[in-house]
Amino acid sequence: MKSNKPYYDTVISPDSYGRGLGLRELWQKRYLVWLFVKRDITVQFKQTIFGMGWYFIAPIFSMVMYIVVFGRIAGIPTDDVPQPVFYLSGICLWEYFSTCLSSVAATFSTNAGLYGKVYFPRLVSPVSVVISKLFRFSLQLGTFVMVYLLFVFKGVPLRPNIYLLLFPVLVLILAGIAIGLGLIVTSLTTKYRDLNNFFGVFVSLWMYATPIVYPLSYVTNPTLHKVMLLNPLTAVTETFKYGAFGAGVFSWSSLAYSFGCMLVLLLVGIAMFNRKQKYFIDTI
């Protein structure tokens, strides 16, 4: 006999928000992640003149500025690597990380209207942002590859090696740190709005604490060198440069440290995010 009782496959309650990390529910709604990714990519090109061209123009402009300021005026060395490809390698990695971090850090404020109308796993938003930014990252990486090949054809002795195969791992670490730290920031700034000002300054300073416009070998002070190694992005940028140019510093232990930092930030960030989302609508 057929029961007339209603059947629910999902029960939403205040307590359900804080249970676990929500990864199982996120996987069940993976189709929604894909819809958000397509939406983010489409919105980026609406009502623009150059469209995808901006993703090629922006890194070139940044590269020229770095060459003039840090290469010509400051005279900072680049480990005998041509300045254009050296700066572009750092620009591509940093742009992906910083845009992901800023977007994830604004998750609650950006999606306030949507969160107040319909329920879906809230982690869908930050995860989809990081995936959609890969499209922009791939275009900028294409610019780097073209400039790289130009110098190879000119006979410049760039020495790519097997460590370049670690590139997917490096991107994973960048994305993981961006999600974890971004979730922590969005959980805090929902209640304490003035922390947004501090966050902007923090991200700007973080770039100069990462070997983007200078090689790690340029930091000769022993104490400062050790402090630099505490930055989880240091091993990521140096590993990429070492694999692409054969110049720089590579260490398995440093890379493992960066991966460990990513896992810790992810766990803490997701836990804080899940806990905060129960009160988000009331706070905002």
Secondary structure, DSSP 8 states (H G I E B T S, - for coil): ----S---S----GGGGGSS-SHHHHHHTHHHHHHHHHHHHHHHTTT-SSTTHHHHHHHHHHHHHHIIIIIIIS----TTS-HHHHHHHHHHHHHHHHHHHHHHHTHHHHTHHHHTT----TTHHHHHHHHHHHHHHHHHHHHHHHHHHHHHHTT------GGGGGHHHHHHHHHHHHHHHHHHHHHHHTT-TTHHHHHHHHHHHHHHTTTTSS-GGG---HHHHHHHHTSHHHHHHHHHHHHHHS-S---HHHHHHHHHHHHHHHHHHHHHHHHHTTTHHHH-
